[in-house]
Amino acid sequence: MSKIIAIDIDLTIAQTDLGWLEWLKQSSVFFYEEEYLKDLELRQVDYYLPKYFELCATVEPMDYWKENRTYPTVSLLSGCVEAVEKLYKEGNTIAFVSYCMGCSEQVKNKIRFLKYHFGDIVGTDLHFIATKSKDLVRCDVLIDDRNSFLASMPEDVQLIKINTPYTQDKKLDRKYLLVDNWSQIYEELRKSL
């Protein structure tokens, strides 16, 4: 039976944190690198990376996300394209669902990114939903890295959480699958399809 599989973008298929970290390094007067590396080792890095920097006076920390520098050079998580392709070819509906910060440029950049990496796979079936409330999206499976989005989903939605070194703003008190890579995601979904 085919399913609707909702897939987050940032930290779920795209390593956008690495680009943001580099941009913050270039836009700061000081990087609290020792604190960052300690948190990284403990897998307790704050999602709000500007916490680890003293930024130049003219820099707005979220500007990185508003400009077209975020997605053109971002690396994909290993195996995500192949897994999405297999899931799509097996008859599932793939919907990319991403939190967007109210910036139309960010939405356009994410769509360009998805078309570039997944357009040949899903063609005209490329679905992108920009939202602040993922629980409003009807799906059978949500793949995400944030507890707050996963926890808000209806009880009948299968939850798959990508393991990241970042702290969470909410506890996830319901059943979910914690995965380290897209091979695990594909194998788990194959069992339940």
N, C-alpha and C positions, 0 to 999 in steps of 0.2 A: 504494500500500500504506500503510495507516495505521500510525502509530508511537506509542509512548509517549514523551511529551515531559515531562521533569521540569524544573520551573522553581523556582529559588530565589526568596525573597521580598525580603530586605533587600539594597538596592543593585541588585537585578536588576529588580524591578517597583516597589519602594517606596523613596523617598528618605529612609530612616530616619536617615541620618547627619546631615541638616540639623536635624532635631528634637532629636537628641541633643546636637549642638553648641550649640544655643540653650539647652537645659536646663542643660548644663554651664556656660555663661556666667552663667546666673542662680544657679547653685549654687556659684560659686567666689569666692574673694577676689582671685584674679589670673588673667588669661588671657595666656599667652605668644603674643599675637597676631602679633607680627612673625615668630616662628619658624613658626607655623602658616601664615601667608600665604606665606612663603618656600617651605615644603614643598609648599603647594598649587600654587604657580607651577611648581615642579619636578616636580609630579605624584608626590610622595614623601611623602604624608601618612600618618602612622602610623594603622593601623586602630583602635588603642586611643586614642581621642581624649582621654581624661583626662590623657594625657601632656602636653598643652598647657595644663594648668590646675593651680592650687593650689586645691583644693576646701575648702569650709567643713568644719570638723571633724566635723560630724554627717552629712555626705553620703557615701553609698556610691555610687561611680561607676556601678555597674551597675543601680541602682534604677530608672533611667529605663526599662529594658527590662522590669521586673517589674510596673510599674503600667500602668493602662489609659490612659496619656497618649501612648504611642508611636504607636499605629495609627489612632486616630480622626481625627487631623488631618494625617496624613502625605500628601505628594504622591506621585502615581504617575509613573513615567517615561513620557514622552510616547509615545503609540502602543501601549503594552503591552496595553491592554484590547482595542483593535481587532485587534491581531495574534493574541492568544489566541482571540478570538471566531472569526476566520477559520480558524485552525488546528483549532479544535474542530469547526466546521461542516464542515470538509473530512474529518472522520472520525477525527481523531487523539484519543488519550486524553491529557488534560492532568492532570498530578499536580504539585501545589505541594509542594516538598520544602524544609524549612527547618531549620537548626540551631537548637535551642532549649536554653537554658541550665539546664534542669532545673526551670524554674518553670512550674507549671501555669497560672498567670495569663497568662504569655506565650503559651502554646499557645492558650488560649481567645481571647485578643485577636487573634492571627493568624487564627484561624478566623472570628471576627466580621468582620475586615477583608476576608478573601477572599469571604465570603458577600455582604458589602455591594457589593464591586466586581465580582465575577465570578459571583455566584449566579444572576442573570438569564440569563447566558450558558450556563453549564454545568448549571444546575439541580441535580438529584440526582446528577449525575456529578461533583460537586465532591470532589476527592480531595486530602487534606492529610496529609503525612507529616512528623512532628516527629522529628528524628533527630540524632545526633552523627556518624554514619557514613553519608554519602550513597552510598558505594560498595555498600552492601547493598541499595539500591533498584534493582529491575529496570526499566531504561528503554533507549530507543534513542538519546535525545538528552538531554544535561544542559545547561541554560542557567544560568550562575552567574557570580559575580564573583571567587571565591576560587580561586587556583591549587591550594591544598591539597585542595579538594573535587574539582576537575576532574581533577587528577593521579591521584587514587585510584580513578577509575572504570575498569571493564574496558576493554580495548583496542577492543572492538567498539562502544563508545558514542561517538556524535558529540558533540564538545565545542564549545560556544559560550560565549565569555567576554565579559562586559560590561566595557567599558573604564571604569575608575574612577581617581581620582587617588591611590589608596591603595597602600601598599607590600604586598608579598606575603611570606608566610612560607616559601614553597616555590617552586622553579623549575618551570615547566611544560615538560617536555622531550618532549612529543609533539604531534602535529598537533591544532590547534584553530583556530577562527575567532574573531578579535578584532573586536568590533562596538561601535559608538558609540550605536546606537539600535535600537528595535524594528522599524523598517521594514527594516533590514538583516537582522535575524533572520528576519523573515517571508519575505523574498525568498530568502534562503539555504535555508530549510527547504522552500519551494515547489519549488526546483530538485531537491531530494533526495527528495521524496515520490513 
